[in-house]
Amino acid sequence: MPLVITTIKLFNLKNYTMSKIHSLFIAVLIFYSCTNSNNNQNSNPKGEAIKTEITLTEEQIKNAGLISDTLHFKELSKELEVQGRVMSTPDGTAFISFPINVQIQTIIVRMGDFVKKGQVLAYAENINLIEMQENYLKTKAGWEYAKEDYNRQLQLDKNNATSLKNFQQAKSSFDELNAQMASLEEQLELLGINPKKLSVQTITKSVPIKSNTDGVIVSIDIQKGAFSSIEKPLFSIINEKATETHLQLFQQDLSNITVGLPVISNYNEKELHGKIRNIIPSMDQNNSSIAVVEWDNKDIYPIPGMMLNTTILQNRSLTACLPSEAFIKWNDIYYIFTDKGNGKYEMIPVKPTIEQDGWKGINDPKDLYNKKIVIKNAYELLMAIKNVAEN
């Protein structure tokens, strides 16, 4: 035991965390105290001889915190890693234009601003706006007269006090002006003018340009003083909540992917859960197709255009597995330790498969049936074997 203490003093303990000191102490203790160690050795890919068996006392097992268990059988899903891109839905991107050519007076929003539907983005003017409002007020005055005349002729007709011709003329005039009124009202509303509030005193040459959706301003394609064109949008708005994710599926994977399969991804360190809603039945020039994902999370909205590494969980199957902690990786090879009883442990290489919810499957596990396997603190055994090999 004094030899153990002397060995530890050779290290500068200031450079070690408590967990590293603990692992080092256990490894050195096992090296100098274990008895009847088996001398079986294998070679790793780098040609280094490694010890595969070690024997510990009960005290060493307790100090290392080793726990053993047999294989578990759980329903795990086969995972397929794919690349996804966040896209706006067809109604997720809105272009704001104006139905007539106008000159921009002022722009009151900036790139990146969040706006609500109906919010004013800019003000514009056009001399023709005055004429349109004037025509509406004139038509409204004629409509009011025609309405009164029609009602008067209607009452006279009921009392047989007017000719049929006079009644029909009054009705025709009223119907014609009624249609003109409805048309002009729609035109004014389209221009952002409320016809119900329009009067001689409220005629204006300036009109507001409003947003037609909730979202974020992503482009402003007009400047103050410039004339707009009805063919070109003035603003572009993206509704960040109206998105979907397109997954790229290659031909060899399509046969295993179906609508409804669950998918998992991460965005801003938060886990996204969803399912495949549709699969596009066509291939592009890269020999790949698209699966459309609908996310269940209603409080997380990935930005349109960004890429998402996504996992598709394929059909679940009963899988022989161990806790992920049971697997240790050394020189690019995965190992587990079997508990052979009487303090004897053997390190054997394995090929893990599916990993899900803290469990990892094992390829070809038949040789491990009914064997006890270290599922906790297996790394302590690896440290002990490495220290024995180095000394």
VOSE-564740 format. One record per residue (C-alpha): residue in one letter; y, x, z. Coordinates in Angstrom, 1 decimal. Example, Ala and Ser with C-alpha at 12.3 -4.5 7.8 and 13.67 -1.06 7.14 Angstrom:
BEGIN
> type	py	px	pz
> a	-4.5	12.3	7.8
> s	-1.1	13.7	7.1
END
This chain:
BEGIN
> type	py	px	pz
> m	0.0	0.0	0.0
> p	2.6	2.8	0.6
> l	2.0	3.8	-3.0
> v	3.2	0.3	-4.1
> i	6.4	0.6	-2.1
> t	7.1	4.1	-3.5
> t	6.6	2.8	-7.1
> i	9.1	0.0	-6.6
> k	11.7	2.3	-5.2
> l	11.7	4.2	-8.5
> f	13.6	1.3	-10.1
> n	17.2	0.5	-9.8
> l	16.9	-2.9	-8.2
> k	20.6	-3.7	-9.0
> n	19.6	-4.2	-12.6
> y	16.8	-6.7	-11.9
> t	17.0	-10.4	-11.1
> m	14.9	-11.8	-8.2
> s	12.5	-13.3	-10.7
> k	11.9	-10.0	-12.5
> i	11.5	-8.2	-9.1
> h	8.9	-10.8	-8.1
> s	7.0	-10.4	-11.3
> l	7.1	-6.6	-11.1
> f	5.9	-6.6	-7.5
> i	3.0	-8.9	-8.3
> a	2.0	-6.8	-11.3
> v	2.1	-3.5	-9.4
> l	0.3	-5.1	-6.4
> i	-2.4	-6.4	-8.7
> f	-2.7	-3.0	-10.4
> y	-3.2	-1.0	-7.2
> s	-5.2	-3.6	-5.3
> c	-7.4	-5.4	-7.8
> t	-11.1	-4.5	-7.7
> n	-14.0	-4.6	-10.1
> s	-11.7	-5.0	-13.2
> n	-13.7	-5.4	-16.4
> n	-13.1	-2.6	-18.9
> n	-13.4	-4.8	-22.0
> q	-10.6	-4.1	-24.5
> n	-9.3	-5.5	-27.8
> s	-6.7	-4.2	-30.2
> n	-3.6	-6.2	-31.1
> p	-2.1	-6.1	-34.6
> k	-0.1	-2.9	-33.7
> g	-3.2	-1.0	-32.9
> e	-2.6	-0.9	-29.2
> a	-5.7	-1.2	-26.9
> i	-5.2	-4.1	-24.5
> k	-7.3	-5.0	-21.5
> t	-8.6	-8.6	-21.8
> e	-10.1	-9.1	-18.3
> i	-8.8	-8.7	-14.8
> t	-10.1	-9.5	-11.3
> l	-7.9	-10.6	-8.4
> t	-8.4	-11.2	-4.7
> e	-7.7	-14.6	-3.2
> e	-4.5	-13.3	-1.7
> q	-3.3	-12.0	-5.1
> i	-4.1	-15.4	-6.8
> k	-2.1	-17.1	-4.1
> n	0.8	-14.7	-4.3
> a	0.9	-15.1	-8.1
> g	0.9	-18.9	-7.9
> l	-1.9	-19.3	-10.4
> i	-3.2	-22.8	-11.1
> s	-6.1	-23.6	-13.4
> d	-7.3	-26.8	-15.1
> t	-9.5	-27.9	-18.0
> l	-8.4	-29.1	-21.4
> h	-6.5	-32.4	-21.6
> f	-6.8	-34.8	-24.5
> k	-3.6	-36.6	-25.4
> e	-2.3	-38.6	-28.4
> l	0.1	-36.2	-30.1
> s	1.9	-36.6	-33.4
> k	1.7	-34.1	-36.2
> e	5.2	-32.9	-36.8
> l	6.9	-32.2	-40.2
> e	10.2	-30.2	-40.1
> v	12.6	-31.3	-42.8
> q	16.2	-30.8	-43.7
> g	18.5	-33.8	-43.5
> r	22.1	-34.5	-44.6
> v	24.4	-37.1	-43.0
> m	25.8	-39.5	-45.6
> s	28.4	-42.3	-45.4
> t	26.9	-45.7	-46.2
> p	28.3	-47.5	-49.3
> d	30.8	-49.3	-47.1
> g	31.4	-46.3	-44.8
> t	34.1	-44.7	-47.1
> a	37.2	-46.7	-48.0
> f	39.9	-45.9	-50.6
> i	43.3	-47.4	-50.0
> s	45.4	-48.1	-53.1
> f	48.2	-50.6	-54.0
> p	47.9	-53.4	-56.6
> i	51.2	-52.5	-58.3
> n	53.0	-49.2	-58.9
> v	55.4	-48.5	-56.0
> q	57.5	-45.6	-54.7
> i	56.4	-44.3	-51.4
> q	59.2	-44.5	-48.8
> t	57.5	-43.0	-45.8
> i	54.0	-41.9	-44.6
> i	53.3	-42.6	-40.9
> v	49.8	-41.2	-40.5
> r	48.3	-37.8	-40.7
> m	44.9	-36.3	-41.7
> g	42.4	-36.8	-39.0
> d	44.1	-39.8	-37.4
> f	41.9	-42.7	-36.4
> v	43.2	-46.0	-37.7
> k	42.2	-49.6	-37.2
> k	41.8	-52.3	-39.9
> g	45.2	-53.7	-40.7
> q	47.1	-50.7	-39.3
> v	50.2	-49.6	-41.4
> l	49.7	-46.3	-43.1
> a	52.9	-46.1	-45.2
> y	55.8	-48.1	-46.5
> a	56.6	-48.4	-50.2
> e	59.2	-50.2	-52.4
> n	59.6	-51.7	-55.8
> i	62.4	-53.7	-57.3
> n	59.9	-56.1	-58.8
> l	58.9	-57.2	-55.2
> i	62.3	-58.9	-54.9
> e	61.7	-60.9	-58.0
> m	58.2	-61.9	-56.9
> q	59.5	-63.2	-53.6
> e	62.4	-65.0	-55.4
> n	59.9	-66.7	-57.7
> y	57.8	-67.8	-54.8
> l	60.8	-69.4	-53.0
> k	61.9	-71.2	-56.1
> t	58.4	-72.5	-56.8
> k	58.1	-73.6	-53.1
> a	61.4	-75.6	-53.4
> g	60.2	-77.3	-56.6
> w	56.8	-77.9	-54.9
> e	58.4	-79.6	-51.9
> y	60.4	-81.9	-54.2
> a	57.3	-82.7	-56.3
> k	55.4	-83.4	-53.1
> e	57.9	-85.9	-51.9
> d	58.2	-87.5	-55.4
> y	54.4	-87.8	-55.6
> n	54.1	-89.4	-52.1
> r	56.9	-91.8	-53.1
> q	55.2	-92.8	-56.4
> l	51.9	-93.1	-54.6
> q	53.4	-95.6	-52.1
> l	55.1	-97.5	-54.9
> d	51.9	-97.6	-56.9
> k	50.1	-99.2	-53.9
> n	52.7	-101.9	-53.9
> n	52.6	-102.3	-57.7
> a	56.3	-101.3	-57.7
> t	56.1	-98.5	-60.3
> s	54.6	-97.8	-63.7
> l	51.4	-96.0	-64.1
> k	53.2	-93.4	-66.3
> n	55.7	-92.5	-63.6
> f	52.9	-92.1	-61.0
> q	50.8	-89.9	-63.4
> q	53.9	-87.7	-64.2
> a	54.6	-87.2	-60.5
> k	51.0	-86.3	-59.7
> s	50.8	-83.9	-62.7
> s	54.0	-82.1	-61.6
> f	52.8	-81.8	-58.0
> d	49.3	-80.5	-59.0
> e	50.9	-77.9	-61.3
> l	53.3	-76.6	-58.7
> n	50.5	-76.7	-56.1
> a	48.4	-74.3	-58.2
> q	51.4	-72.0	-58.8
> m	52.1	-72.0	-55.1
> a	48.6	-71.0	-54.2
> s	48.6	-68.2	-56.8
> l	51.9	-66.8	-55.7
> e	50.8	-66.9	-52.0
> e	47.7	-64.9	-52.8
> q	49.7	-62.3	-54.8
> l	52.2	-61.9	-51.9
> e	49.4	-61.5	-49.3
> l	47.8	-58.9	-51.5
> l	51.1	-57.0	-51.4
> g	51.3	-57.2	-47.6
> i	53.9	-60.0	-47.5
> n	53.3	-63.1	-45.4
> p	54.4	-66.1	-47.5
> k	54.5	-68.4	-44.5
> k	57.2	-66.2	-43.0
> l	59.1	-65.7	-46.2
> s	62.6	-67.1	-46.5
> v	65.9	-66.2	-48.2
> q	66.9	-64.1	-45.2
> t	63.6	-62.2	-45.1
> i	63.4	-61.1	-48.7
> t	62.6	-57.3	-48.8
> k	62.1	-54.6	-51.3
> s	59.8	-52.6	-48.9
> v	56.2	-53.4	-48.1
> p	53.6	-51.9	-45.8
> i	50.5	-50.2	-47.1
> k	47.7	-51.1	-44.6
> s	44.2	-49.8	-43.8
> n	41.3	-52.1	-44.9
> t	38.8	-50.6	-42.4
> d	38.4	-48.8	-39.1
> g	37.9	-45.0	-39.5
> v	39.4	-41.6	-39.8
> i	41.9	-40.5	-42.4
> v	40.2	-37.8	-44.4
> s	42.6	-37.4	-47.3
> i	46.2	-38.4	-48.2
> d	46.8	-38.2	-51.9
> i	50.5	-39.2	-52.1
> q	53.8	-37.7	-51.1
> k	57.0	-39.3	-49.9
> g	59.2	-40.3	-52.9
> a	56.3	-40.2	-55.3
> f	55.3	-43.2	-57.5
> s	51.8	-44.5	-56.9
> s	49.4	-45.4	-59.7
> i	47.1	-48.4	-59.3
> e	44.2	-46.4	-60.7
> k	44.4	-43.7	-58.0
> p	43.8	-44.1	-54.3
> l	46.5	-43.2	-51.8
> f	44.3	-42.6	-48.8
> s	40.6	-42.1	-48.1
> i	39.1	-43.3	-44.8
> i	35.6	-42.6	-43.4
> n	34.1	-44.9	-40.8
> e	32.1	-42.3	-38.7
> k	29.9	-45.1	-37.4
> a	28.8	-46.2	-40.9
> t	26.4	-43.3	-41.7
> e	22.8	-42.7	-42.5
> t	20.8	-39.5	-42.8
> h	18.9	-38.5	-46.0
> l	15.8	-36.4	-45.4
> q	14.5	-34.2	-48.3
> l	10.8	-34.7	-48.8
> f	8.8	-32.5	-51.2
> q	6.0	-33.8	-53.3
> q	3.2	-32.4	-51.1
> d	4.5	-34.2	-48.1
> l	5.1	-37.6	-49.6
> s	1.6	-38.9	-49.2
> n	1.8	-38.5	-45.4
> i	5.2	-40.1	-44.9
> t	5.6	-43.9	-44.6
> v	8.4	-46.3	-43.7
> g	8.7	-46.8	-39.9
> l	7.7	-43.3	-38.8
> p	9.7	-42.0	-35.9
> v	12.1	-39.0	-36.3
> i	13.9	-36.7	-33.9
> s	16.9	-34.5	-34.3
> n	19.7	-32.9	-32.3
> y	23.5	-33.2	-32.6
> n	25.9	-31.6	-30.2
> e	23.1	-30.8	-27.8
> k	22.1	-34.5	-27.6
> e	18.7	-35.7	-28.9
> l	18.7	-38.3	-31.7
> h	15.9	-40.8	-32.1
> g	15.3	-43.0	-35.1
> k	12.9	-44.1	-37.8
> i	12.5	-43.9	-41.5
> r	14.0	-47.1	-43.0
> n	13.4	-46.5	-46.7
> i	11.8	-43.9	-49.1
> i	13.4	-43.5	-52.5
> p	10.7	-43.9	-55.2
> s	12.0	-41.1	-57.5
> m	12.0	-37.4	-57.7
> d	14.9	-35.1	-58.4
> q	15.1	-31.8	-60.3
> n	13.9	-30.0	-57.2
> n	10.7	-32.1	-57.2
> s	11.8	-33.8	-54.0
> s	12.5	-37.3	-52.9
> i	14.7	-38.9	-50.2
> a	13.8	-40.7	-47.0
> v	16.6	-42.7	-45.4
> v	16.8	-42.6	-41.6
> e	18.3	-45.2	-39.3
> w	19.2	-43.7	-35.8
> d	18.7	-45.7	-32.7
> n	21.5	-44.0	-30.8
> k	24.6	-46.2	-30.8
> d	26.8	-43.7	-29.0
> i	26.2	-40.6	-31.2
> y	27.6	-40.4	-34.7
> p	27.0	-37.2	-36.7
> i	29.7	-36.3	-39.1
> p	29.2	-37.2	-42.8
> g	28.3	-34.1	-44.8
> m	26.7	-32.1	-42.0
> m	23.1	-30.9	-42.1
> l	20.5	-31.9	-39.5
> n	17.2	-30.2	-38.8
> t	14.9	-33.2	-38.3
> t	11.4	-33.6	-37.2
> i	9.2	-36.4	-38.6
> l	6.5	-37.5	-36.2
> q	3.5	-38.4	-38.3
> n	0.5	-40.5	-37.3
> r	-0.6	-39.9	-33.7
> s	-4.1	-38.5	-33.0
> l	-6.2	-37.5	-30.0
> t	-5.6	-33.8	-29.5
> a	-7.1	-31.2	-27.2
> c	-4.1	-29.6	-25.5
> l	-2.7	-27.7	-22.5
> p	0.8	-27.6	-20.9
> s	3.1	-25.4	-23.0
> e	3.4	-23.0	-20.0
> a	-0.3	-22.1	-20.4
> f	0.5	-20.3	-23.6
> i	1.9	-16.8	-23.6
> k	3.1	-14.9	-26.7
> w	2.7	-11.1	-27.0
> n	3.2	-9.2	-30.3
> d	3.4	-12.4	-32.3
> i	0.0	-13.7	-31.0
> y	-0.5	-16.6	-28.6
> y	-2.9	-16.2	-25.7
> i	-4.3	-18.2	-22.8
> f	-6.2	-17.1	-19.7
> t	-9.6	-18.6	-18.9
> d	-10.5	-18.8	-15.2
> k	-14.1	-17.5	-15.0
> g	-14.4	-18.0	-11.2
> n	-14.6	-15.4	-8.3
> g	-11.1	-14.2	-9.2
> k	-12.0	-13.2	-12.7
> y	-9.6	-14.0	-15.6
> e	-10.0	-13.3	-19.3
> m	-7.2	-13.3	-21.9
> i	-8.2	-14.8	-25.2
> p	-6.2	-15.4	-28.4
> v	-5.6	-19.0	-29.6
> k	-3.8	-20.8	-32.4
> p	-1.5	-23.5	-31.1
> t	-0.8	-26.6	-33.2
> i	1.4	-29.5	-32.3
> e	3.9	-29.2	-29.4
> q	5.3	-32.4	-28.0
> d	6.6	-33.6	-24.6
> g	5.6	-30.4	-22.8
> w	2.1	-30.2	-24.3
> k	0.7	-28.0	-27.0
> g	-2.4	-28.6	-29.0
> i	-5.1	-25.9	-29.7
> n	-6.7	-25.3	-33.1
> d	-10.6	-25.3	-32.9
> p	-10.9	-25.8	-29.1
> k	-14.7	-26.3	-29.0
> d	-15.3	-23.0	-27.2
> l	-12.9	-24.1	-24.4
> y	-14.6	-27.3	-23.5
> n	-15.4	-27.5	-19.8
> k	-13.7	-24.2	-19.1
> k	-11.0	-23.7	-16.6
> i	-7.7	-22.4	-18.0
> v	-4.7	-21.0	-16.2
> i	-1.9	-23.5	-16.7
> k	0.8	-22.1	-14.4
> n	2.2	-18.6	-14.1
> a	-0.1	-17.2	-16.8
> y	2.7	-14.7	-17.5
> e	2.0	-13.0	-14.2
> l	-1.5	-12.2	-15.5
> l	-0.1	-10.7	-18.7
> m	2.3	-8.6	-16.7
> a	-0.5	-7.3	-14.6
> i	-2.7	-6.4	-17.6
> k	0.2	-4.7	-19.4
> n	0.9	-2.6	-16.3
> v	-2.7	-1.7	-16.0
> a	-2.8	-0.7	-19.6
> e	0.4	1.4	-19.3
> n	-1.0	3.3	-16.4
END
